[in-house]
Amino acid sequence: MEITVTIPDELAAQIKARGFAVETYVRDLMKEKLSQEQTVTDQRRKAVEAMLQFARKRGFRTGGQGVKSMVREGHKY
């Protein structure tokens, strides 16, 4: 896939002054950003799985009166 991006001349000059090709710099930034987003997604998934596992061990239900009472209890604090 090919994408066209407009980079301000001043930014392009700064990137080149640091010894990078603008195309490479932008590509690497995108890879880094996507990798960070995947990491966050993985962390969220693991957290949810841990909460569900905790709830299953203790017999909590994922709906109904049990959750409502926990929410009410949490509001006290």
C-alpha positions as CSV (number, residue, x, y, z in Angstrom):
1,M,0.0,0.0,0.0
2,E,1.2,3.5,-0.7
3,I,0.1,6.5,1.2
4,T,0.9,10.2,0.5
5,V,1.6,12.4,3.4
6,T,2.3,16.1,3.4
7,I,5.1,17.1,5.8
8,P,5.8,20.7,6.6
9,D,9.1,21.8,5.0
10,E,10.6,22.8,8.4
11,L,9.9,19.4,9.9
12,A,11.3,17.6,6.8
13,A,14.4,19.7,7.1
14,Q,14.8,18.8,10.8
15,I,14.4,15.1,10.0
16,K,17.0,15.3,7.2
17,A,19.3,17.3,9.5
18,R,19.3,14.3,11.9
19,G,20.4,12.0,9.1
20,F,17.1,10.3,8.4
21,A,15.2,9.9,5.1
22,V,11.7,11.5,5.6
23,E,10.0,8.4,4.3
24,T,11.9,6.1,6.6
25,Y,11.3,8.3,9.6
26,V,7.5,8.5,9.0
27,R,7.3,4.7,8.4
28,D,9.2,4.0,11.6
29,L,6.9,6.4,13.6
30,M,3.9,4.6,12.3
31,K,5.3,1.2,13.2
32,E,6.1,2.4,16.7
33,K,2.6,3.9,17.1
34,L,0.9,0.7,16.0
35,S,3.1,-1.4,18.2
36,Q,2.2,0.8,21.2
37,E,-1.5,0.5,20.5
38,Q,-1.2,-3.3,20.2
39,T,0.6,-3.3,23.6
40,V,-2.2,-1.3,25.2
41,T,-4.8,-3.6,23.7
42,D,-3.0,-6.6,25.0
43,Q,-2.7,-5.1,28.4
44,R,-6.4,-4.3,28.5
45,R,-7.3,-7.9,27.4
46,K,-5.1,-9.4,30.1
47,A,-6.7,-7.1,32.7
48,V,-10.2,-8.1,31.7
49,E,-9.2,-11.8,31.6
50,A,-7.7,-11.5,35.1
51,M,-10.9,-9.8,36.4
52,L,-13.1,-12.5,34.9
53,Q,-10.9,-15.2,36.4
54,F,-11.0,-13.5,39.8
55,A,-14.8,-13.3,39.5
56,R,-15.1,-17.0,38.5
57,K,-13.0,-18.2,41.4
58,R,-15.2,-16.3,43.9
59,G,-18.5,-17.1,42.3
60,F,-19.3,-13.7,41.1
61,R,-21.8,-13.4,38.3
62,T,-21.3,-11.0,35.4
63,G,-24.8,-9.5,35.8
64,G,-27.8,-9.3,38.0
65,Q,-28.0,-8.5,41.7
66,G,-24.4,-9.4,42.5
67,V,-22.9,-6.8,40.2
68,K,-25.5,-4.2,41.3
69,S,-24.6,-4.7,45.0
70,M,-20.9,-4.4,44.2
71,V,-21.4,-1.2,42.4
72,R,-23.5,0.2,45.3
73,E,-20.8,-0.9,47.7
74,G,-18.1,0.8,45.6
75,H,-20.1,4.1,45.6
76,K,-19.7,4.2,49.4
77,Y,-16.0,4.8,49.0
